[in-house]
């Protein structure tokens, strides 16, 4: 089983950001936690601060992966391009957020991208990702 985990802007700065919202893990530590928790899954971890690069990876996901997990970061609230790319996917997809976006600033309360996924998980820091992998495996099977 092949799963892509796509992280958007500023997620490369995990560990340096507000730990009460995002947790203490660096992105590398988060990726290792996921791989260790699910050793039989082949993961591709990808992070970009560039919207177009994220769109291209999503566009190629139907043929390269069985499912994707995406944390679009700030693009969740602004990117119609990422939303449209997700809409084209025929594989299961889950959106995740480390922080609880519904308890944050008003502009973070709505995700343009989440409506094009099977569902989203928000607010459980690194456990958001682990939960998403578990659910994605169930959706793929």
Secondary structure, 3 states (H helix, E strand, C coil): CEEEEEECCCHHHCCCCCHHHHCCCCHHHHHHHHHHHCCCCEEEEEECCCHHHHHHHHHCHHHHCCEEEEECHHHHHCCHHHHHHHHCCCCEEEEEECCCHHHCCHHHCCCCCHHHCCEEEECCCHHHHHHHHHHHHHHHC
